[in-house]
Structures are given as structure tokens and as C-alpha cells.
């Protein structure tokens, strides 16, 4: 993974825009698998999707006067726009009490670091 892609996945808008300019398709936001763009002239639509599990799917229809490049770039811009992942401390994580890997177990008890799972508990979930 390049530094540009890593920054884009971490929510850096400038990196996301640069990926779009360079034609880089970010991985599926749901499973992390490779995604591809298909421009279908006959149906006047453009599709971007995860090619592994088909869990990420985005379709864009043509407007009058649109070129394949414009449609693909607009679709890619939508696909590549990501929110920054949540910042969660281990103590706030859903799996805090069940974090059994040796490295994570040790880290979870030291000065409340940021959690690698990043799954914040909701108010109704007890410790």
C-alpha cells in the first residue's frame, strides 16, 4: 500500500482527491477487497464494485454530453471519498474484555492507548 492510499483511507481529503486524479481505485470500504470501474455505454451507466464479495457497489447514470472519462472520474470521486476511521481507546472498545492476543492484551492495560479494533461500545453495552 502506498503512502497516498494509506492517507486516503485514513480520511485525508487531499489524498483522496489525488487518488481520484491518478485513477487509483481505493479498496472496498466494507471488506477491503480490490474494486474496479466498469463503464457500460449501452446501458448509459458506470459501475464501481468490489470484485471479491460484491459488497461495495455504486452506480452512476450518464447525463447528456457526458464522456466516459467524466462519468468514471465522478464515480471514482464518490467511491474514494471516505470518512476518517473512529478513534477509540481500548477501554471504550466492544472487545476490550475479550481481547486475547498477547500483544493487544499487554497494550490494553498500559495507559489506555488507541484500540486497533476501533469498535466503540454503545451506551447499552456493559463492561
The first five atom37 places (N, CA, C, CB, O) and aatype in JSON, in Angstrom:
{
  "aatype": [20, 20, 20, 20, 20, 20, 20, 20, 20, 20, 20, 20, 20, 20, 20, 20, 20, 20, 20, 20, 20, 20, 20, 20, 20, 20, 20, 20, 20, 20, 20, 20, 20, 20, 20, 20, 20, 20, 20, 20, 20, 20, 20, 20, 20, 20, 20, 20, 20, 20, 20, 20, 20, 20, 20, 20, 20, 20, 20, 20, 20, 20, 20, 20, 20, 20, 20, 20, 20, 20, 20, 20, 20, 20, 20, 20, 20, 20, 20, 20, 20, 20, 20, 20, 20, 20, 20, 20, 20, 20, 20, 20, 20, 20, 20, 20, 20, 20, 20, 20, 20, 20, 20, 20, 20, 20, 20, 20, 20, 20, 20, 20, 20, 20, 20, 20, 20, 20, 20, 20, 20, 20, 20, 20, 20, 20, 20],
  "atom_mask": [
    [1, 1, 1, 1, 1],
    [1, 1, 1, 1, 1],
    [1, 1, 1, 1, 1],
    [1, 1, 1, 1, 1],
    [1, 1, 1, 1, 1],
    [1, 1, 1, 1, 1],
    [1, 1, 1, 1, 1],
    [1, 1, 1, 1, 1],
    [1, 1, 1, 1, 1],
    [1, 1, 1, 1, 1],
    [1, 1, 1, 1, 1],
    [1, 1, 1, 1, 1],
    [1, 1, 1, 1, 1],
    [1, 1, 1, 1, 1],
    [1, 1, 1, 1, 1],
    [1, 1, 1, 1, 1],
    [1, 1, 1, 1, 1],
    [1, 1, 1, 1, 1],
    [1, 1, 1, 1, 1],
    [1, 1, 1, 1, 1],
    [1, 1, 1, 1, 1],
    [1, 1, 1, 1, 1],
    [1, 1, 1, 1, 1],
    [1, 1, 1, 1, 1],
    [1, 1, 1, 1, 1],
    [1, 1, 1, 1, 1],
    [1, 1, 1, 1, 1],
    [1, 1, 1, 1, 1],
    [1, 1, 1, 1, 1],
    [1, 1, 1, 1, 1],
    [1, 1, 1, 1, 1],
    [1, 1, 1, 1, 1],
    [1, 1, 1, 1, 1],
    [1, 1, 1, 1, 1],
    [1, 1, 1, 1, 1],
    [1, 1, 1, 1, 1],
    [1, 1, 1, 1, 1],
    [1, 1, 1, 1, 1],
    [1, 1, 1, 1, 1],
    [1, 1, 1, 1, 1],
    [1, 1, 1, 1, 1],
    [1, 1, 1, 1, 1],
    [1, 1, 1, 1, 1],
    [1, 1, 1, 1, 1],
    [1, 1, 1, 1, 1],
    [1, 1, 1, 1, 1],
    [1, 1, 1, 1, 1],
    [1, 1, 1, 1, 1],
    [1, 1, 1, 1, 1],
    [1, 1, 1, 1, 1],
    [1, 1, 1, 1, 1],
    [1, 1, 1, 1, 1],
    [1, 1, 1, 1, 1],
    [1, 1, 1, 1, 1],
    [1, 1, 1, 1, 1],
    [1, 1, 1, 1, 1],
    [1, 1, 1, 1, 1],
    [1, 1, 1, 1, 1],
    [1, 1, 1, 1, 1],
    [1, 1, 1, 1, 1],
    [1, 1, 1, 1, 1],
    [1, 1, 1, 1, 1],
    [1, 1, 1, 1, 1],
    [1, 1, 1, 1, 1],
    [1, 1, 1, 1, 1],
    [1, 1, 1, 1, 1],
    [1, 1, 1, 1, 1],
    [1, 1, 1, 1, 1],
    [1, 1, 1, 1, 1],
    [1, 1, 1, 1, 1],
    [1, 1, 1, 1, 1],
    [1, 1, 1, 1, 1],
    [1, 1, 1, 1, 1],
    [1, 1, 1, 1, 1],
    [1, 1, 1, 1, 1],
    [1, 1, 1, 1, 1],
    [1, 1, 1, 1, 1],
    [1, 1, 1, 1, 1],
    [1, 1, 1, 1, 1],
    [1, 1, 1, 1, 1],
    [1, 1, 1, 1, 1],
    [1, 1, 1, 1, 1],
    [1, 1, 1, 1, 1],
    [1, 1, 1, 1, 1],
    [1, 1, 1, 1, 1],
    [1, 1, 1, 1, 1],
    [1, 1, 1, 1, 1],
    [1, 1, 1, 1, 1],
    [1, 1, 1, 1, 1],
    [1, 1, 1, 1, 1],
    [1, 1, 1, 1, 1],
    [1, 1, 1, 1, 1],
    [1, 1, 1, 1, 1],
    [1, 1, 1, 1, 1],
    [1, 1, 1, 1, 1],
    [1, 1, 1, 1, 1],
    [1, 1, 1, 1, 1],
    [1, 1, 1, 1, 1],
    [1, 1, 1, 1, 1],
    [1, 1, 1, 1, 1],
    [1, 1, 1, 1, 1],
    [1, 1, 1, 1, 1],
    [1, 1, 1, 1, 1],
    [1, 1, 1, 1, 1],
    [1, 1, 1, 1, 1],
    [1, 1, 1, 1, 1],
    [1, 1, 1, 1, 1],
    [1, 1, 1, 1, 1],
    [1, 1, 1, 1, 1],
    [1, 1, 1, 1, 1],
    [1, 1, 1, 1, 1],
    [1, 1, 1, 1, 1],
    [1, 1, 1, 1, 1],
    [1, 1, 1, 1, 1],
    [1, 1, 1, 1, 1],
    [1, 1, 1, 1, 1],
    [1, 1, 1, 1, 1],
    [1, 1, 1, 1, 1],
    [1, 1, 1, 1, 1],
    [1, 1, 1, 1, 1],
    [1, 1, 1, 1, 1],
    [1, 1, 1, 1, 1],
    [1, 1, 1, 1, 1],
    [1, 1, 1, 1, 1],
    [1, 1, 1, 1, 1],
    [1, 1, 1, 1, 1],
    [1, 1, 1, 1, 1]
  ],
  "atom_positions": [
    [[0.84, -1.17, 0.0], [0.0, 0.0, 0.0], [0.89, 1.24, 0.0], [-0.96, -0.01, 1.22], [1.83, 1.35, 0.79]],
    [[0.6, 2.15, -0.88], [1.4, 3.37, -0.95], [0.99, 4.33, 0.16], [1.24, 4.05, -2.33], [-0.08, 4.19, 0.77]],
    [[1.85, 5.3, 0.42], [1.55, 6.31, 1.44], [0.31, 7.1, 1.05], [2.75, 7.26, 1.63], [-0.49, 7.47, 1.91]],
    [[0.15, 7.38, -0.24], [-1.01, 8.12, -0.73], [-2.31, 7.37, -0.42], [-0.89, 8.38, -2.24], [-3.26, 7.96, 0.1]],
    [[-2.34, 6.09, -0.73], [-3.53, 5.27, -0.47], [-3.8, 5.18, 1.03], [-3.37, 3.86, -1.08], [-4.94, 5.29, 1.47]],
    [[-2.75, 4.98, 1.81], [-2.91, 4.89, 3.26], [-3.53, 6.17, 3.81], [-1.54, 4.62, 3.94], [-4.45, 6.12, 4.63]],
    [[-3.02, 7.32, 3.36], [-3.56, 8.61, 3.83], [-5.01, 8.79, 3.39], [-2.7, 9.77, 3.3], [-5.83, 9.31, 4.15]],
    [[-5.33, 8.35, 2.17], [-6.7, 8.45, 1.68], [-7.64, 7.6, 2.52], [-6.79, 8.02, 0.2], [-8.75, 8.03, 2.86]],
    [[-7.21, 6.4, 2.87], [-8.04, 5.51, 3.69], [-8.21, 6.03, 5.11], [-7.44, 4.12, 3.72], [-9.17, 5.67, 5.8]],
    [[-7.28, 6.87, 5.55], [-7.37, 7.45, 6.88], [-8.18, 8.75, 6.89], [-5.98, 7.71, 7.44], [-8.24, 9.45, 7.91]],
    [[-8.8, 9.08, 5.76], [-9.7, 10.22, 5.7], [-9.09, 11.52, 5.21], [-10.26, 10.45, 7.01], [-9.74, 12.56, 5.29]],
    [[-7.86, 11.5, 4.69], [-7.2, 12.7, 4.18], [-7.84, 13.08, 2.84], [-5.65, 12.48, 4.03], [-7.64, 12.39, 1.84]],
    [[-8.62, 14.17, 2.83], [-9.35, 14.59, 1.62], [-8.42, 14.89, 0.45], [-10.19, 15.81, 1.92], [-8.74, 14.53, -0.69]],
    [[-7.3, 15.53, 0.7], [-6.36, 15.83, -0.39], [-5.82, 14.55, -1.0], [-5.2, 16.71, 0.13], [-5.67, 14.47, -2.22]],
    [[-5.52, 13.56, -0.18], [-5.03, 12.27, -0.69], [-6.13, 11.56, -1.49], [-4.54, 11.37, 0.47], [-5.84, 10.93, -2.5]],
    [[-7.37, 11.66, -1.03], [-8.49, 11.05, -1.75], [-8.65, 11.7, -3.13], [-9.8, 11.18, -0.95], [-8.86, 11.01, -4.13]],
    [[-8.55, 13.03, -3.17], [-8.65, 13.74, -4.45], [-7.49, 13.39, -5.38], [-8.69, 15.25, -4.22], [-7.68, 13.25, -6.58]],
    [[-6.29, 13.25, -4.82], [-5.12, 12.88, -5.63], [-5.29, 11.45, -6.18], [-3.82, 12.99, -4.8], [-4.94, 11.19, -7.33]],
    [[-5.8, 10.55, -5.37], [-6.06, 9.18, -5.85], [-7.03, 9.23, -7.03], [-6.64, 8.28, -4.71], [-6.84, 8.53, -8.03]],
    [[-8.06, 10.04, -6.91], [-9.04, 10.17, -7.98], [-8.38, 10.73, -9.24], [-10.2, 11.08, -7.55], [-8.61, 10.22, -10.33]],
    [[-7.56, 11.78, -9.1], [-6.85, 12.37, -10.26], [-5.96, 11.34, -10.94], [-6.01, 13.58, -9.82], [-5.85, 11.32, -12.17]],
    [[-5.32, 10.48, -10.14], [-4.41, 9.47, -10.7], [-5.14, 8.2, -11.15], [-3.36, 9.1, -9.66], [-4.51, 7.29, -11.69]],
    [[-6.45, 8.14, -10.95], [-7.22, 6.96, -11.35], [-7.06, 5.78, -10.42], [-6.83, 6.56, -12.73], [-7.31, 4.64, -10.81]],
    [[-6.63, 6.03, -9.19], [-6.47, 4.96, -8.2], [-7.82, 4.67, -7.56], [-5.41, 5.34, -7.11], [-8.46, 5.57, -7.02]],
    [[-8.25, 3.42, -7.63], [-9.5, 3.0, -7.01], [-9.16, 2.45, -5.62], [-10.25, 1.93, -7.88], [-8.44, 1.46, -5.5]],
    [[-9.69, 3.09, -4.59], [-9.44, 2.61, -3.23], [-10.15, 1.28, -3.01], [-9.91, 3.65, -2.18], [-11.13, 0.99, -3.69]],
    [[-9.66, 0.46, -2.08], [-10.3, -0.83, -1.8], [-11.74, -0.64, -1.31], [-9.49, -1.6, -0.74], [-12.14, 0.45, -0.92]],
    [[-12.48, -1.71, -1.36], [-13.87, -1.71, -0.9], [-13.94, -1.22, 0.55], [-14.5, -3.13, -1.02], [-13.18, -1.7, 1.39]],
    [[-14.83, -0.28, 0.85], [-14.92, 0.23, 2.22], [-15.53, -0.77, 3.2], [-15.73, 1.5, 2.24], [-15.48, -0.55, 4.41]],
    [[-16.09, -1.86, 2.69], [-16.74, -2.83, 3.56], [-15.86, -4.03, 3.87], [-18.02, -3.3, 2.91], [-15.81, -4.49, 5.02]],
    [[-15.15, -4.56, 2.86], [-14.34, -5.76, 3.1], [-12.86, -5.55, 2.82], [-14.85, -6.89, 2.24], [-12.04, -6.4, 3.17]],
    [[-12.5, -4.43, 2.18], [-11.1, -4.15, 1.89], [-10.58, -4.78, 0.62], [-10.27, -4.6, 3.02], [-9.4, -4.64, 0.3]],
    [[-11.44, -5.47, -0.12], [-11.02, -6.14, -1.36], [-10.85, -5.13, -2.5], [-12.04, -7.23, -1.76], [-11.3, -3.99, -2.41]],
    [[-10.21, -5.57, -3.56], [-9.99, -4.74, -4.74], [-11.33, -4.38, -5.39], [-9.07, -5.47, -5.76], [-12.26, -5.18, -5.41]],
    [[-11.41, -3.16, -5.89], [-12.6, -2.7, -6.59], [-12.2, -2.25, -7.99], [-13.3, -1.54, -5.82], [-11.05, -1.88, -8.22]],
    [[-13.16, -2.29, -8.92], [-12.9, -1.9, -10.3], [-14.05, -1.08, -10.84], [-12.66, -3.13, -11.19], [-15.19, -1.2, -10.38]],
    [[-13.75, -0.24, -11.83], [-14.77, 0.55, -12.51], [-15.08, -0.09, -13.85], [-14.31, 2.03, -12.7], [-14.18, -0.49, -14.58]],
    [[-16.37, -0.2, -14.16], [-16.82, -0.66, -15.48], [-17.69, 0.44, -16.07], [-17.6, -2.03, -15.38], [-18.68, 0.84, -15.46]],
    [[-17.35, 0.91, -17.25], [-18.17, 1.89, -17.95], [-18.94, 1.13, -19.01], [-17.3, 3.05, -18.58], [-18.35, 0.52, -19.9]],
    [[-20.27, 1.17, -18.92], [-21.14, 0.43, -19.83], [-21.87, 1.44, -20.71], [-22.15, -0.48, -19.05], [-22.79, 2.11, -20.26]],
    [[-21.46, 1.53, -21.97], [-22.06, 2.52, -22.87], [-23.5, 2.17, -23.23], [-21.23, 2.65, -24.15], [-24.36, 3.05, -23.32]],
    [[-23.76, 0.9, -23.44], [-25.08, 0.51, -23.91], [-26.17, 0.89, -22.91], [-25.12, -0.99, -24.17], [-27.24, 1.37, -23.3]],
    [[-25.9, 0.68, -21.65], [-26.9, 1.0, -20.63], [-26.77, 2.4, -20.08], [-26.81, 0.02, -19.51], [-27.51, 2.79, -19.18]],
    [[-25.82, 3.18, -20.63], [-25.58, 4.55, -20.17], [-25.36, 4.62, -18.67], [-26.75, 5.43, -20.56], [-25.94, 5.46, -17.98]],
    [[-24.52, 3.75, -18.19], [-24.21, 3.78, -16.76], [-22.77, 3.38, -16.53], [-25.16, 2.86, -15.98], [-22.12, 2.77, -17.39]],
    [[-22.3, 3.72, -15.39], [-20.95, 3.38, -14.97], [-21.07, 2.72, -13.6], [-20.02, 4.63, -14.94], [-21.84, 3.19, -12.76]],
    [[-20.33, 1.66, -13.37], [-20.44, 0.9, -12.13], [-19.07, 0.74, -11.51], [-21.09, -0.49, -12.38], [-18.09, 0.48, -12.21]],
    [[-19.0, 0.89, -10.21], [-17.78, 0.58, -9.47], [-18.19, -0.42, -8.39], [-17.09, 1.87, -8.85], [-19.19, -0.22, -7.69]],
    [[-17.42, -1.48, -8.26], [-17.82, -2.5, -7.29], [-16.63, -3.31, -6.8], [-18.85, -3.43, -7.89], [-15.58, -3.37, -7.44]],
    [[-16.83, -3.92, -5.66], [-15.89, -4.87, -5.08], [-15.99, -6.14, -5.91], [-16.19, -5.14, -3.55], [-17.08, -6.65, -6.13]],
    [[-14.87, -6.65, -6.37], [-14.89, -7.82, -7.24], [-14.78, -9.14, -6.49], [-13.77, -7.71, -8.24], [-14.82, -10.21, -7.1]],
    [[-14.63, -9.08, -5.17], [-14.49, -10.31, -4.39], [-15.82, -10.77, -3.82], [-13.49, -10.11, -3.27], [-16.25, -11.9, -4.04]],
    [[-16.48, -9.88, -3.09], [-17.72, -10.25, -2.39], [-18.93, -9.47, -2.91], [-17.57, -10.02, -0.9], [-20.06, -9.74, -2.49]],
    [[-18.71, -8.52, -3.8], [-19.77, -7.65, -4.34], [-20.5, -6.89, -3.24], [-20.77, -8.49, -5.14], [-21.68, -6.54, -3.39]],
    [[-19.81, -6.62, -2.12], [-20.47, -5.91, -1.02], [-20.45, -4.4, -1.22], [-19.79, -6.25, 0.3], [-21.3, -3.69, -0.68]],
    [[-19.5, -3.9, -1.98], [-19.47, -2.48, -2.28], [-19.89, -2.29, -3.72], [-18.06, -1.87, -2.03], [-19.31, -2.9, -4.62]],
    [[-20.89, -1.46, -3.97], [-21.42, -1.3, -5.32], [-21.96, 0.11, -5.46], [-22.53, -2.35, -5.62], [-22.74, 0.57, -4.63]],
    [[-21.54, 0.82, -6.5], [-22.0, 2.18, -6.74], [-22.24, 2.33, -8.23], [-20.97, 3.24, -6.21], [-21.39, 1.96, -9.04]],
    [[-23.38, 2.88, -8.59], [-23.74, 3.04, -10.0], [-24.03, 4.51, -10.27], [-24.96, 2.16, -10.37], [-24.59, 5.22, -9.44]],
    [[-23.63, 4.96, -11.43], [-23.86, 6.35, -11.83], [-24.36, 6.36, -13.26], [-22.55, 7.21, -11.68], [-23.75, 5.75, -14.14]],
    [[-25.46, 7.06, -13.5], [-26.01, 7.15, -14.86], [-25.41, 8.35, -15.59], [-27.55, 7.27, -14.81], [-25.0, 9.33, -14.98]],
    [[-25.38, 8.24, -16.9], [-24.87, 9.31, -17.75], [-25.86, 10.47, -17.82], [-24.57, 8.78, -19.17], [-27.07, 10.27, -17.75]],
    [[-25.32, 11.66, -17.96], [-26.13, 12.83, -18.32], [-25.83, 13.12, -19.78], [-25.81, 14.08, -17.4], [-24.83, 12.64, -20.32]],
    [[-26.67, 13.9, -20.43], [-26.41, 14.26, -21.83], [-25.07, 14.98, -21.93], [-27.55, 15.16, -22.38], [-24.79, 15.89, -21.16]],
    [[-24.26, 14.57, -22.87], [-22.98, 15.21, -23.1], [-21.84, 14.68, -22.26], [-23.11, 16.65, -22.87], [-20.69, 15.08, -22.45]],
    [[-22.13, 13.77, -21.33], [-21.06, 13.19, -20.51], [-20.17, 12.3, -21.35], [-21.66, 12.39, -19.34], [-20.64, 11.6, -22.25]],
    [[-18.91, 12.32, -21.06], [-17.97, 11.39, -21.69], [-17.69, 10.26, -20.71], [-16.65, 12.12, -22.12], [-17.94, 10.38, -19.51]],
    [[-17.17, 9.16, -21.24], [-16.81, 8.03, -20.38], [-15.84, 8.46, -19.28], [-16.18, 6.89, -21.22], [-15.96, 8.04, -18.13]],
    [[-14.89, 9.3, -19.65], [-13.87, 9.76, -18.69], [-14.5, 10.58, -17.58], [-12.78, 10.58, -19.4], [-14.18, 10.38, -16.4]],
    [[-15.41, 11.51, -17.93], [-16.07, 12.34, -16.91], [-16.91, 11.51, -15.96], [-16.95, 13.39, -17.58], [-16.88, 11.72, -14.75]],
    [[-17.65, 10.56, -16.5], [-18.51, 9.71, -15.66], [-17.65, 8.85, -14.75], [-19.42, 8.83, -16.53], [-17.93, 8.74, -13.55]],
    [[-16.62, 8.25, -15.3], [-15.74, 7.4, -14.48], [-15.05, 8.22, -13.39], [-14.69, 6.7, -15.38], [-14.92, 7.75, -12.26]],
    [[-14.61, 9.41, -13.72], [-13.93, 10.26, -12.73], [-14.9, 10.69, -11.62], [-13.33, 11.51, -13.41], [-14.54, 10.71, -10.45]],
    [[-16.13, 11.04, -11.99], [-17.13, 11.44, -11.0], [-17.48, 10.26, -10.08], [-18.41, 11.97, -11.7], [-17.59, 10.43, -8.86]],
    [[-17.63, 9.1, -10.66], [-17.93, 7.9, -9.88], [-16.77, 7.56, -8.96], [-18.23, 6.71, -10.81], [-16.97, 7.22, -7.79]],
    [[-15.56, 7.65, -9.48], [-14.36, 7.36, -8.68], [-14.23, 8.34, -7.52], [-13.1, 7.41, -9.57], [-13.81, 7.96, -6.42]],
    [[-14.57, 9.6, -7.75], [-14.51, 10.6, -6.69], [-15.47, 10.25, -5.55], [-14.84, 11.99, -7.25], [-15.12, 10.38, -4.38]],
    [[-16.66, 9.8, -5.89], [-17.64, 9.4, -4.87], [-17.12, 8.18, -4.11], [-19.02, 9.09, -5.51], [-17.16, 8.14, -2.88]],
    [[-16.63, 7.19, -4.84], [-16.12, 5.95, -4.23], [-14.94, 6.23, -3.31], [-15.71, 4.94, -5.31], [-14.85, 5.67, -2.21]],
    [[-14.04, 7.08, -3.74], [-12.81, 7.34, -2.99], [-12.99, 8.28, -1.8], [-11.77, 7.92, -3.91], [-12.06, 8.45, -1.01]],
    [[-14.15, 8.88, -1.65], [-14.4, 9.76, -0.51], [-14.75, 8.91, 0.7], [-15.54, 10.79, -0.82], [-15.76, 8.21, 0.72]],
    [[-13.9, 8.99, 1.71], [-14.09, 8.19, 2.93], [-14.0, 9.08, 4.16], [-13.03, 7.06, 3.01], [-13.28, 10.08, 4.16]],
    [[-14.71, 8.7, 5.17], [-14.59, 9.36, 6.47], [-13.37, 8.81, 7.18], [-15.88, 9.15, 7.34], [-12.95, 7.68, 6.92]],
    [[-12.8, 9.59, 8.05], [-11.69, 9.1, 8.87], [-12.24, 8.04, 9.81], [-11.0, 10.26, 9.67], [-13.35, 8.18, 10.33]],
    [[-11.48, 6.96, 10.05], [-11.95, 5.93, 10.98], [-12.08, 6.5, 12.38], [-10.99, 4.71, 10.98], [-11.38, 7.45, 12.74]],
    [[-12.98, 5.92, 13.19], [-13.15, 6.44, 14.54], [-11.91, 6.21, 15.39], [-14.36, 5.78, 15.2], [-11.21, 5.2, 15.25]],
    [[-11.65, 7.15, 16.28], [-10.55, 6.98, 17.23], [-11.17, 6.44, 18.5], [-9.78, 8.34, 17.48], [-12.0, 7.09, 19.14]],
    [[-10.76, 5.25, 18.87], [-11.33, 4.57, 20.03], [-10.19, 4.14, 20.94], [-12.19, 3.34, 19.6], [-9.16, 3.65, 20.48]],
    [[-10.36, 4.34, 22.21], [-9.38, 3.85, 23.18], [-9.78, 2.43, 23.57], [-9.3, 4.78, 24.44], [-10.96, 2.08, 23.53]],
    [[-8.8, 1.61, 23.95], [-9.07, 0.21, 24.29], [-10.2, 0.08, 25.31], [-7.8, -0.46, 24.83], [-11.06, -0.79, 25.18]],
    [[-10.19, 0.93, 26.3], [-11.19, 0.86, 27.37], [-12.61, 1.05, 26.82], [-10.9, 1.92, 28.44], [-13.56, 0.54, 27.4]],
    [[-12.76, 1.78, 25.7], [-14.07, 2.06, 25.11], [-14.51, 1.0, 24.12], [-14.04, 3.41, 24.43], [-15.64, 1.03, 23.64]],
    [[-13.64, 0.06, 23.81], [-13.88, -0.91, 22.73], [-14.83, -2.03, 23.16], [-12.57, -1.51, 22.26], [-14.83, -2.44, 24.32]],
    [[-15.63, -2.5, 22.22], [-16.56, -3.6, 22.45], [-15.82, -4.86, 22.9], [-17.36, -3.89, 21.18], [-16.31, -5.58, 23.77]],
    [[-14.64, -5.12, 22.32], [-13.94, -6.36, 22.64], [-12.87, -6.2, 23.71], [-13.3, -6.91, 21.39], [-12.04, -7.09, 23.89]],
    [[-12.89, -5.08, 24.44], [-11.85, -4.8, 25.44], [-11.63, -5.98, 26.4], [-12.22, -3.56, 26.24], [-10.49, -6.38, 26.62]],
    [[-12.69, -6.52, 26.96], [-12.55, -7.6, 27.94], [-12.24, -8.95, 27.3], [-13.81, -7.71, 28.76], [-11.86, -9.89, 27.99]],
    [[-12.4, -9.06, 26.0], [-12.15, -10.32, 25.3], [-10.97, -10.22, 24.34], [-13.38, -10.74, 24.54], [-10.82, -11.06, 23.46]],
    [[-10.16, -9.22, 24.51], [-9.01, -9.0, 23.64], [-7.91, -9.97, 24.07], [-8.52, -7.51, 23.69], [-7.18, -9.69, 25.03]],
    [[-7.77, -11.08, 23.39], [-6.94, -12.17, 23.89], [-5.57, -12.31, 23.24], [-7.65, -13.43, 23.73], [-4.76, -13.12, 23.69]],
    [[-5.3, -11.55, 22.2], [-3.98, -11.7, 21.61], [-2.95, -11.14, 22.58], [-3.88, -10.98, 20.23], [-3.2, -10.13, 23.23]],
    [[-1.83, -11.78, 22.69], [-0.83, -11.42, 23.69], [-0.41, -9.96, 23.58], [0.38, -12.31, 23.54], [-0.36, -9.25, 24.59]],
    [[-0.1, -9.5, 22.37], [0.35, -8.11, 22.2], [-0.74, -7.12, 22.6], [0.76, -7.87, 20.75], [-0.48, -6.15, 23.31]],
    [[-1.97, -7.39, 22.13], [-3.06, -6.47, 22.43], [-3.39, -6.5, 23.92], [-4.29, -6.82, 21.6], [-3.71, -5.47, 24.51]],
    [[-3.32, -7.68, 24.52], [-3.64, -7.83, 25.94], [-2.7, -6.98, 26.77], [-3.56, -9.31, 26.37], [-3.12, -6.31, 27.72]],
    [[-1.43, -7.0, 26.43], [-0.44, -6.2, 27.17], [-0.68, -4.71, 26.95], [0.99, -6.58, 26.74], [-0.62, -3.92, 27.89]],
    [[-0.93, -4.34, 25.71], [-1.11, -2.93, 25.38], [-2.38, -2.37, 26.02], [-1.15, -2.73, 23.87], [-2.4, -1.22, 26.45]],
    [[-3.43, -3.17, 26.07], [-4.72, -2.69, 26.57], [-4.65, -2.26, 28.02], [-5.76, -3.76, 26.42], [-5.53, -1.52, 28.47]],
    [[-3.65, -2.69, 28.76], [-3.55, -2.35, 30.18], [-2.58, -1.2, 30.43], [-3.12, -3.56, 30.97], [-2.39, -0.79, 31.58]],
    [[-1.96, -0.66, 29.39], [-0.94, 0.38, 29.56], [-1.5, 1.73, 29.12], [0.33, 0.03, 28.76], [-1.65, 1.98, 27.93]],
    [[-1.8, 2.57, 30.07], [-2.14, 3.97, 29.81], [-3.21, 4.18, 28.73], [-0.91, 4.7, 29.42], [-3.15, 5.17, 28.0]],
    [[-4.16, 3.3, 28.62], [-5.32, 3.46, 27.75], [-4.97, 3.91, 26.33], [-6.26, 4.44, 28.36], [-5.38, 5.0, 25.93]],
    [[-4.21, 3.12, 25.57], [-3.83, 3.51, 24.2], [-5.01, 3.39, 23.24], [-2.66, 2.64, 23.7], [-6.1, 2.97, 23.6]],
    [[-4.75, 3.78, 22.01], [-5.78, 3.66, 21.0], [-5.95, 2.2, 20.61], [-5.45, 4.51, 19.77], [-4.98, 1.44, 20.54]],
    [[-7.17, 1.82, 20.36], [-7.52, 0.43, 20.07], [-7.33, 0.11, 18.59], [-8.97, 0.15, 20.5], [-7.65, 0.93, 17.72]],
    [[-6.8, -1.07, 18.31], [-6.62, -1.46, 16.91], [-7.93, -1.94, 16.3], [-5.55, -2.57, 16.81], [-8.09, -1.89, 15.08]],
    [[-8.88, -2.41, 17.13], [-10.17, -2.87, 16.61], [-11.07, -1.68, 16.29], [-10.86, -3.81, 17.63], [-11.77, -1.68, 15.27]],
    [[-11.05, -0.68, 17.15], [-11.8, 0.55, 16.89], [-13.3, 0.39, 16.87], [-11.38, 1.11, 15.61], [-13.98, 1.07, 16.1]],
    [[-13.83, -0.49, 17.7], [-15.28, -0.71, 17.75], [-15.81, -0.19, 19.08], [-15.63, -2.22, 17.57], [-15.78, -0.89, 20.09]],
    [[-16.29, 1.04, 19.08], [-16.74, 1.69, 20.31], [-18.02, 1.04, 20.83], [-16.98, 3.19, 20.05], [-18.94, 0.72, 20.07]],
    [[-18.05, 0.84, 22.16], [-19.26, 0.33, 22.81], [-20.35, 1.39, 22.75], [-18.97, -0.08, 24.29], [-20.08, 2.59, 22.78]],
    [[-21.58, 0.93, 22.66], [-22.71, 1.85, 22.75], [-23.1, 1.96, 24.21], [-23.91, 1.37, 21.87], [-22.61, 1.19, 25.05]],
    [[-23.98, 2.88, 24.53], [-24.38, 3.11, 25.92], [-25.0, 1.88, 26.57], [-25.35, 4.26, 25.99], [-24.84, 1.67, 27.77]],
    [[-25.71, 1.06, 25.79], [-26.39, -0.09, 26.37], [-25.5, -1.34, 26.5], [-27.6, -0.43, 25.54], [-25.93, -2.34, 27.06]],
    [[-24.28, -1.29, 26.0], [-23.36, -2.41, 26.13], [-22.54, -2.26, 27.41], [-22.43, -2.51, 24.9], [-21.84, -1.26, 27.59]],
    [[-22.64, -3.26, 28.28], [-21.95, -3.2, 29.58], [-20.54, -3.74, 29.46], [-22.74, -4.0, 30.64], [-20.2, -4.44, 28.51]],
    [[-19.7, -3.41, 30.45], [-18.34, -3.95, 30.52], [-18.37, -5.44, 30.77], [-17.53, -3.26, 31.62], [-17.32, -6.07, 30.85]]
  ]
}
